């Protein structure tokens, strides 16, 4: 049992097991330090329950870290290092942890079994995925598992993008997926998190958390003073301004990432029961 002020999405605690650091804060039959592991799949679904049809909470990208507290029946109960989300990952998606040296800096890149783009790719990594590169030979960066990647699709792990909005723009037309964080499917808060992370910032996973924690509040006085990078929030939704009038967001109405006039989005969202803008925040 967790205390009411502890968010269950961010608290690794069940009745039978909890993280050792929560001892004295929650009730559990057993406590454990957990084991640090890494995501070795292209991406991994973090689900609310250990079942393939359970709701998708978020996704973990290749090379990200997770603290695993329990393994059972093909599922690992874990907390993601990136944003502290807690849930169940497929155990097959996890492997040993190694500190990444590089990150994927393009929307999507393929992994090849050898130094030729004509070879059948083994997997595709999305923007923001991380991996450890052992060496670069010609056009190819070679990872620790021997897979070959196009070297110019990567940036060093510590490098940051100068414009987080440009990162978000790279996802334009990507499909909408509730809980998604990849170019195969992404949701509104996942889009903001991916963009801000690439630019060296930290962003929580959920739009409500983002509204509470990111930037400073701007008065909504006709919205005449908006600029590139301002975050616009509705109840359960977020988008970013490309300029003073155009909004970029992963839209559940369009079911894709779209760019459209803010006023058009405001009218449609209100007409479909989404309410009015709740806040505008500037980073």
Number of C-alpha atoms within 10 A of each C-alpha: 14 18 11 7 6 13 11 16 15 14 19 26 25 17 12 11 18 25 22 16 12 17 14 8 13 19 18 18 9 14 18 15 13 17 13 19 21 25 28 21 18 20 22 20 21 28 23 19 16 19 14 14 9 12 15 18 20 25 20 27 24 24 28 23 26 26 21 26 21 16 14 10 9 13 22 23 24 26 26 24 16 16 14 17 24 25 26 26 30 22 18 13 20 23 15 11 16 16 13 19 17 22 25 24 23 18 18 16 20 18 24 22 17 16 18 14 15 8 11 12 17 12 14 16 25 22 24 26 27 27 26 19 22 12 13 14 10 9 13 21 24 24 19 13 10 14 19 26 28 19 18 12 18 22 18 16 19 11 13 16 16 11 14 21 22 14 23 25 18 15 26 16 17 19 21 26 22 18 22 24 28 28 20 14 21 27 29 28 27 27 30 29 24 24 26 21 19 24 18 14 13 16 21 22 23 24 24 16 13 21 24 14 12 17 14 15 15 16 11 14 7 7 14 9 11 21 16 16 21 23 28 23 20 20 14 14 23 29 27 29 22 23 16 16 17 18 24 29 29 32 22 15 10 11 17 21 25 19 20 14 15 21 13 12 17 15 13 14 18 13 11 9 8 15 14 14 16 14 18 22 22 16 9
